[in-house]
Amino acid sequence: MAEIGGRIYKVGQRVEKWCAVCDELRGHIVASINVRGHVTRVSCPICGTRGPFKNGNSSAARSAGSQEAQPYDWTHTYRVKQLLNHPSYGLGEVVAVIDSKKIDVLFADRIRRMVQGRESVLKQQVN
């Protein structure tokens, strides 16, 4: 476990870092922690780049110019890099669209597979 800005991180969790390949601030996955408990390497879930982590690059909040997160709704469809706010998991970023019904979302604790584009229950009951 590593502590950054009062928060303790473990391998596999999300931390904010500037991605040089994607050319933007985004959530990265903690790949390694040294014996002192500091995050040393992170991996970008979008481009796959694995690189060093410097403590000054962390940010608890997105930059002021970034897009707003919309509430998660399993009937909507999402695209890569879109932000969503899940009632249980909090702020997340879509990192992959698996198919028309599944997406991978990077939350603070880990990547989670979520559903998308499902018909509402009311529509199914009427038919």
Steps between C-alpha positions, in 0.01 A plus 500: 500500500613855426384831641456802271338816626352322803357213292644150504535323164541131416607332175205498260340821629454824307722806528494817288802563276580687179527249215761615247370265229130594541605863568255551786450459874327167562462217746786249498521164674764458772739230370766493773587635842853510648608373844442845651136485388523755218328452165780447248338389172158549347327373186262691270188290429436682169836485318666231713808711577675404821716767659643646819280686746619820663310611809453857372286377209212376715174687509188411695279699265493545125618827352244779482473481121410131487158361418223443754416150615146387426307263729542134400194356326510145365253593221745757351796420275847634580825567314867480601626791719145587609458576872214356700393515863384166645285508819715231671845525338523878449678679214616277216645527151404268214825336387361242253180420313487119496186473286165675463393375846825513707759761600806501726505793744801608708384599850716605796543141619519298175366443148144366501300350212164678473192455283380760251228540241250271671127543448315642795302256714177686421548447122560128552184458712279675241614270216 
